[in-house]
Amino acid sequence: MKEDEFRKKLIKKLEELSTKIDALIQVVAITSRKEIITKGKTKTDKIVILSDLGLSRKIIALIVGTTTEAVSVRLSQLKAEKKKIKKPKEEEKSDE
């Protein structure tokens, strides 16, 4: 029984480590190309690009030079703006 618990804990730790290594690989790949990816872009554009690339909000904040909270707020605002834009279009279709 203890060996089974040990295995489960070990597998969980290895999965966590794998996730962290994947994030590190993404960060290294993106920061090495940061100038190409983000040159001439606004902070909001950078946040969107890095989010679309699958980076966490914490990593995005480090790369962009802001706080995690600022990244979260901006992404939430953008999501709300997209909803507002989609909603009138859907209403137009239902009127037809």
Buried (B, 14 or more C-beta within 10 A) or exposed (E): EEEEEEEEEEEEEEEEEEEEEEBEEBBEEBEEEBEEBBEEEEBEEBBBBBBEEEBBBEBBBBBBEBEBEBBBEBBEEBEEEEEEEEEEEEEEEEEE
